[in-house]
Amino acid sequence: DEISDLSQANAAKQADLAALRREVELLQIDRDNARDAAHAWNLDRSAKETELRRLDALAAALSAELREQQESHQQRLTDLQGSRDELRAQFAELAGK
């Protein structure tokens, strides 16, 4: 009878041990999945940060180019206005003769 009780207790302990091993296995799978997801997230974030830096550099270059074009156009406008004023003065001088 005592051997039967010990045998049942042993079987119960073995079942508990098997359940705990399965739980550990599932937790390890969860940990591995979480690690893989974190790694994928880090790769994605790194790629997005790289793209953001590229776009920031492109925006800065385009802004500088636009500023340069605006300055060039402003200078051209100033030159044309000066030429116009000079021609008006010449026409006024000719009209006065």
Secondary structure, DSSP 4 states (H G I P E B T S, - for coil): -HHHHHHHHHHHHHHHHHHHHHHHHHHHHHHHHHHHHHHHHHHHHHHHHHHHHHHHHHHHHHHHHHHHHHHHHHHHHHHHHHHHHHHHHHHHHHHH-
